[in-house]
Amino acid sequence: MDLEIAVSARDVYGKQNKRLRGTGVVPGVLFGKTTGSIAVQLDAKALEHLYRQAGRTSVVKVSVDGGQPTSAIIRSVQRNPLTGRALHVDLFALDLTHEMQADIPLVFTGVSAAIEMESAILLASLDHLKVRALPADLPHEISVDLSALVDMDATIHVRDLTVDGNVTVVNDPDELVAKVTPPREEEVEPVAAEVEGEEDPHQDQEAAVEPPVFAEREQLDAFDHDAALAAMGAKAGWRWIRRPSITVWPRKRASSVSGKSVR
């Protein structure tokens, strides 16, 4: 079944694309040697539906404004990191007569006996495989059968994967794909039991520590505040009135004759 999508030529750019996204339309570009670069736009829901079927490896027929379909792949989709909504899509026009290299995702299937029986942990070293083939021959995904992991010594390498004969794997055949590891055991630290009657060596040290003597507080209590205030007032030329409970400093009053203040 051929995958198809209809797009429209886009005549808005830059900040105006924000308004375009608000109407449920995703801006994009169709580019390649045969088409050049064409600014396009397409429905957001149609793009999500197509991406679930085609991914980034399946060939899609792209029709711009109802014109002749062009074979392309979805090169990339930029998304909002918070909402996951598509912000921009890149469509790469293909030359079906030339091979291309692509990253094909790995899909792990089956059940490992080591994981089921011995509670082992699956360790996957790869999540995709680099292959080279004609655009029409690129697989959508490559399956990895975990049933081959029967014990702790079993491993799966790139050479063990099954691909079509018209697809060339670029990865090293001896590269590890998956294996199992034993479950981790939590180490419990032994708790030392307290011996009855044994005294804590730190207890005597804490009892021997005496509270500090605050010599500064004693000096502060001995400080004569009234004498200090009197010295400050005399130096400034102020006269002060001593009362039993409070010390009153009169305000300055302006002289109407000389213009000088009288203290």
C-alpha positions as CSV (number, residue, x, y, z in Angstrom):
1,M,0.0,0.0,0.0
2,D,1.5,3.4,-1.1
3,L,1.5,6.1,1.5
4,E,0.3,9.5,0.2
5,I,-0.2,13.0,1.6
6,A,-1.3,16.3,0.1
7,V,0.4,19.5,1.0
8,S,0.0,23.1,0.0
9,A,2.6,25.7,-1.0
10,R,3.4,28.0,1.9
11,D,3.6,31.8,1.5
12,V,4.2,32.8,5.2
13,Y,7.6,32.6,6.9
14,G,9.3,33.4,10.2
15,K,7.1,34.6,13.1
16,Q,4.0,34.3,11.0
17,N,4.3,30.5,11.2
18,K,3.2,30.7,14.9
19,R,-0.2,31.9,13.7
20,L,-0.3,29.1,11.1
21,R,0.3,26.5,13.9
22,G,-2.6,28.0,15.8
23,T,-5.0,26.9,13.0
24,G,-3.9,23.3,13.1
25,V,-1.4,23.6,10.2
26,V,2.3,22.5,10.4
27,P,4.8,24.4,8.3
28,G,7.5,22.4,6.4
29,V,9.8,22.2,3.5
30,L,10.2,19.8,0.6
31,F,13.7,19.7,-0.7
32,G,16.0,17.5,-2.8
33,K,18.1,17.4,-6.0
34,T,15.0,16.9,-8.2
35,T,12.7,19.5,-6.6
36,G,14.9,22.2,-5.1
37,S,13.5,23.7,-1.9
38,I,9.7,24.3,-1.7
39,A,8.0,25.8,1.4
40,V,4.9,23.8,2.2
41,Q,2.2,23.4,4.8
42,L,0.0,20.4,5.8
43,D,-2.6,19.4,8.3
44,A,-1.2,18.5,11.7
45,K,-3.5,15.5,12.2
46,A,-2.7,14.2,8.8
47,L,1.0,14.5,9.5
48,E,0.8,12.6,12.8
49,H,-1.2,9.8,11.1
50,L,1.3,9.5,8.3
51,Y,4.3,9.5,10.7
52,R,2.9,6.6,12.7
53,Q,2.7,4.6,9.4
54,A,5.8,5.7,7.6
55,G,8.3,6.7,10.3
56,R,11.4,8.2,8.8
57,T,12.3,5.4,6.4
58,S,9.2,4.5,4.3
59,V,8.6,6.2,0.9
60,V,5.7,8.7,0.8
61,K,4.1,10.2,-2.2
62,V,3.9,14.0,-1.7
63,S,1.6,16.0,-3.9
64,V,2.0,19.8,-3.8
65,D,-1.3,21.7,-4.6
66,G,-2.6,18.6,-6.4
67,G,0.4,18.3,-8.8
68,Q,2.5,15.3,-9.8
69,P,3.4,13.2,-6.7
70,T,7.0,13.2,-5.6
71,S,8.6,10.3,-3.7
72,A,10.0,11.5,-0.4
73,I,10.7,10.4,3.2
74,I,10.1,12.3,6.4
75,R,13.6,13.4,7.3
76,S,12.8,15.0,10.6
77,V,9.9,16.4,12.7
78,Q,10.6,19.3,15.1
79,R,8.4,19.2,18.2
80,N,7.5,21.3,21.2
81,P,9.5,19.8,24.1
82,L,6.6,20.4,26.5
83,T,3.5,19.5,24.5
84,G,5.0,17.2,21.8
85,R,3.1,19.0,19.1
86,A,4.8,19.1,15.6
87,L,6.3,22.5,14.9
88,H,8.0,21.9,11.5
89,V,8.6,18.9,9.2
90,D,11.3,18.3,6.6
91,L,10.4,16.2,3.6
92,F,13.3,14.9,1.5
93,A,12.7,14.2,-2.2
94,L,14.3,10.9,-3.3
95,D,15.9,9.6,-6.4
96,L,14.5,6.1,-6.5
97,T,17.4,4.8,-8.7
98,H,20.2,5.6,-6.2
99,E,20.9,3.9,-2.9
100,M,20.7,5.8,0.3
101,Q,21.8,5.2,3.9
102,A,19.3,5.3,6.7
103,D,18.9,4.5,10.4
104,I,16.4,1.7,10.9
105,P,14.9,1.3,14.4
106,L,15.2,-2.0,16.2
107,V,12.1,-3.6,17.7
108,F,12.7,-6.2,20.4
109,T,10.2,-9.1,20.3
110,G,9.9,-12.5,21.9
111,V,10.6,-13.7,25.5
112,S,14.0,-14.5,26.9
113,A,14.1,-17.6,29.1
114,A,17.0,-16.1,31.2
115,I,14.8,-13.0,32.0
116,E,11.7,-15.1,32.8
117,M,13.4,-17.9,34.9
118,E,16.4,-16.2,36.4
119,S,15.1,-12.6,36.7
120,A,18.0,-11.4,34.5
121,I,18.2,-7.8,33.2
122,L,18.1,-7.0,29.5
123,L,21.0,-4.9,28.3
124,A,20.4,-3.4,24.8
125,S,23.5,-1.8,23.3
126,L,21.8,-0.6,20.0
127,D,18.4,0.9,19.3
128,H,18.9,1.3,15.5
129,L,20.9,-0.2,12.6
130,K,22.6,1.7,9.8
131,V,21.7,0.2,6.4
132,R,22.1,1.1,2.8
133,A,19.6,0.3,0.1
134,L,17.3,1.7,-2.6
135,P,14.6,4.0,-1.1
136,A,11.9,1.6,-2.0
137,D,13.7,-1.3,-0.3
138,L,14.4,0.4,3.0
139,P,12.7,-1.6,5.9
140,H,10.4,0.2,8.3
141,E,12.0,-1.6,11.2
142,I,14.2,-4.6,12.1
143,S,13.1,-7.2,14.5
144,V,15.3,-8.6,17.3
145,D,14.1,-12.0,18.7
146,L,15.0,-12.1,22.4
147,S,14.2,-15.8,22.7
148,A,17.8,-16.5,21.7
149,L,18.9,-15.3,25.1
150,V,18.4,-18.6,26.9
151,D,21.1,-18.1,29.6
152,M,23.5,-15.6,31.1
153,D,26.1,-16.4,28.5
154,A,23.9,-15.9,25.4
155,T,24.3,-12.7,23.3
156,I,22.9,-11.2,20.1
157,H,25.2,-9.5,17.6
158,V,24.5,-7.6,14.4
159,R,25.4,-10.7,12.4
160,D,22.5,-12.6,14.1
161,L,19.8,-10.2,12.8
162,T,17.8,-11.0,9.7
163,V,17.5,-8.5,6.9
164,D,16.5,-8.7,3.3
165,G,19.1,-9.5,0.7
166,N,18.8,-6.2,-1.1
167,V,19.6,-4.3,2.2
168,T,23.3,-3.8,3.2
169,V,24.1,-3.5,6.9
170,V,26.7,-0.8,7.6
171,N,27.4,-1.8,11.2
172,D,30.2,-4.1,12.2
173,P,28.9,-7.7,12.2
174,D,30.5,-8.3,15.6
175,E,28.9,-5.4,17.3
176,L,26.8,-6.3,20.3
177,V,23.0,-5.8,20.1
178,A,21.7,-7.3,23.3
179,K,22.6,-9.5,26.2
180,V,21.4,-10.3,29.8
181,T,23.1,-9.6,33.1
182,P,22.4,-11.1,36.5
183,P,20.1,-9.2,38.8
184,R,21.8,-6.9,41.3
185,E,21.7,-8.0,44.9
186,E,21.4,-5.3,47.5
187,E,24.2,-5.5,50.1
188,V,22.9,-5.2,53.7
189,E,25.4,-3.6,56.1
190,P,25.5,-5.4,59.4
191,V,24.3,-3.4,62.4
192,A,26.5,-3.6,65.5
193,A,24.6,-4.7,68.5
194,E,24.9,-2.6,71.6
195,V,26.4,-4.4,74.6
196,E,24.5,-3.8,77.9
197,G,26.5,-2.0,80.4
198,E,29.0,-0.6,77.9
199,E,29.4,3.1,78.2
200,D,29.6,5.4,75.3
201,P,33.1,6.9,75.1
202,H,31.7,10.2,73.8
203,Q,29.5,10.6,76.8
204,D,32.2,11.6,79.2
205,Q,33.7,14.0,76.7
206,E,30.4,15.8,76.3
207,A,30.0,16.0,80.1
208,A,33.5,17.4,80.4
209,V,32.8,20.3,78.1
210,E,31.8,23.4,80.1
211,P,29.7,26.2,78.6
212,P,31.8,29.1,77.4
213,V,32.1,32.3,79.5
214,F,30.8,35.3,77.7
215,A,33.3,37.9,78.8
216,E,32.0,40.4,76.2
217,R,28.6,40.4,78.0
218,E,30.3,41.4,81.2
219,Q,32.1,44.3,79.5
220,L,28.9,45.4,77.9
221,D,27.1,45.5,81.2
222,A,29.9,47.6,82.7
223,F,29.7,50.2,79.9
224,D,28.4,53.6,81.0
225,H,26.0,54.7,78.3
226,D,25.2,58.1,79.9
227,A,28.8,59.0,80.1
228,A,29.3,58.1,76.5
229,L,26.3,60.2,75.4
230,A,27.6,63.2,77.4
231,A,31.0,63.0,75.8
232,M,29.4,62.9,72.3
233,G,27.1,65.9,73.1
234,A,29.9,68.0,74.5
235,K,32.1,67.3,71.4
236,A,29.2,68.5,69.2
237,G,28.5,71.6,71.2
238,W,25.1,70.4,72.5
239,R,23.8,70.9,75.9
240,W,21.9,68.1,77.5
241,I,19.5,67.7,80.4
242,R,19.8,64.8,82.7
243,R,16.7,63.3,84.2
244,P,16.2,60.3,86.4
245,S,14.7,58.2,83.7
246,I,15.5,59.7,80.3
247,T,18.0,61.9,78.6
248,V,16.4,64.7,76.5
249,W,18.3,66.4,73.7
250,P,16.6,69.7,72.7
251,R,16.1,70.4,69.0
252,K,17.8,73.2,67.1
253,R,15.8,76.5,67.0
254,A,16.5,79.1,64.3
255,S,17.5,82.6,65.3
256,S,15.5,85.4,63.7
257,V,18.3,88.0,64.2
258,S,21.6,86.5,63.0
259,G,20.3,83.5,61.1
260,K,22.5,81.2,63.2
261,S,21.1,78.3,65.1
262,V,21.1,78.4,68.8
263,R,21.7,75.2,70.7
